[in-house]
């Protein structure tokens, strides 16, 4: 049994804490934001979380997250449904003519989802009932306590020192772990950082949940659209554009936002509800990856980073929570294997992360770079034709999903994080079928306005 400090009481921090405590560790979660979680029914209106800039961003839990939670923390899914969380099948949201007849195995596309404040409230209540977990809110960590290159605790504002056998940073996108390590005399972690280049214009609605007519993420000229069902008869819609596309900044105006969405027949009806006031704008989101083993040596032992504190990217693909959960499960398993050996644990967790979850991050980053370049090409009025066979296969997979039930399942498996492109490529006959059906499709096969019409609606 170890004393573990988890930094951050967000989705990843609370999940990590529960998994580690159920393995026999004594876990204390330190959260900077002071507000105690209200009951789920009040969370959307009452809970302020300034430490999480995406707290009210449109939100969806991927089926892979549901699969892992069902195996590890099934009672959380039960509590989420009891609080009004929506159990839905993302394949089932498609019209039957696209997905065909229901098949054995299609249940894998099921998820349970909710708005972020509601989900976090449910997780907070579950953590409070977990033996071995203590959550302390209103505690701001300002640095690390070290003995040589080993982290032995953290410094909190006010001069307090909190000791631990292991510090798990789940501080999310705003994690300061890198600067803390440098201040403590450790080697500088390897860091890749860049603005992800996207801006989100989102609105939330309440009413009768709209019918599904397309996948939750829809790709059009100059814009992507997210249509995300949520809890308690609510849902959200986000228009995602390149941050460099100044002509579409009028989307921050609700009337222009409504006018733009009205032009897309597969998404327009998602505006048929009671909207929250205004348009939520999220920009300046970073792509960032950190490596804490440099030239084969850990920069420090006694500390690891999990989830967005380790690597984060554009959230429109909905992968962050699932990657964070997989990362937390991996940490628990590594601690089982290494049995208190600090140096071995850090090295083994680095190796496991590189093999198991970094490919998911890299795949997300790869898609985002292509999509951003495509959006910028749309704005410039030039075609986007990169010399990348994987991108061509990705576009063909989406196009094939519009005309073939096998293609629909292949594409849904990718977006649900239940399969990788390599998995699809290894299925006999599937790659050939995808290219036959989708390779010659238009660049944007979904019905919707071209750039000129979009600019007219958005006031550009």
Number of C-alpha atoms within 10 A of each C-alpha: 12 17 18 24 29 31 30 29 26 25 23 30 28 25 26 29 32 24 23 26 24 15 16 13 19 19 27 21 25 24 23 19 18 15 14 15 21 20 17 25 15 13 19 18 11 14 18 18 18 12 17 15 13 15 18 19 23 27 26 26 23 25 27 25 23 23 18 15 19 15 9 15 15 14 13 20 21 14 17 24 19 12 19 20 26 20 18 17 16 24 26 18 16 19 14 13 11 20 21 15 8 12 8 6 7 14 15 17 23 20 23 26 27 26 27 23 28 28 28 24 25 28 26 25 17 18 24 15 12 15 14 19 25 19 22 16 17 13 19 17 21 15 19 24 18 19 11 12 16 20 24 21 23 21 16 17 12 10 8 12 16 15 18 22 18 22 24 24 25 34 27 25 21 13 17 15 22 19 15 18 23 14 13 17 14 19 18 18 20 14 13 12 13 12 14 22 20 23 21 28 25 25 24 26 21 18 13 14 19 20 14 20 16 18 26 21 17 17 20 20 21 26 21 18 24 23 26 25 31 28 22 19 16 23 27 24 26 27 21 22 25 25 19 15 18 11 14 24 21 18 27 17 16 19 15 21 24 16 18 23 25 19 17 17 14 20 23 17 16 23 20 13 17 12 17 12 10 15 19 18 17 16 15 13 20 19 21 21 20 18 19 25 19 12 8 8 13 21 22 25 26 21 27 22 27 26 26 25 26 25 26 25 24 22 21 20 18 19 24 25 19 23 26 27 24 22 25 25 17 19 26 19 16 19 20 13 13 15 12 14 12 19 15 17 22 25 18 17 21 21 13 17 19 14 11 15 17 19 13 17 20 14 12 20 18 13 16 21 13 16 21 20 17 21 26 21 16 20 20 11 11 10 12 15 13 12 8 9 9 13 16 15 18 19 22 25 28 24 26 25 23 21 15 19 18 17 25 22 19 25 25 21 23 16 22 26 19 17 15 17 17 8 12 18 14 10 10 9 10 16 19 13 17 25 19 13 19 25 20 11 15 11 16 15 15 17 11 19 19 14 16 11 14 24 19 14 22 23 18 16
